[in-house]
């Protein structure tokens, strides 16, 4: 099962580690969408920036 992740809030003014986490998921600007595997590493990244993204199951 994979996760569909969409960036819904801006990265401007966020902490550097949150920006780096978003970039590692392939999210650079509002509206960017990416598909990531459902594993512990991805879930940790999702938890770190959960207030900036929307997550759906594929």
Secondary structure, 3 states (H helix, E strand, C coil): CEEEEEECCCCCCCCHHHHHHHHHCCCCCCCCEEEEECCHHHHHHHHHCCCCEEEEEC
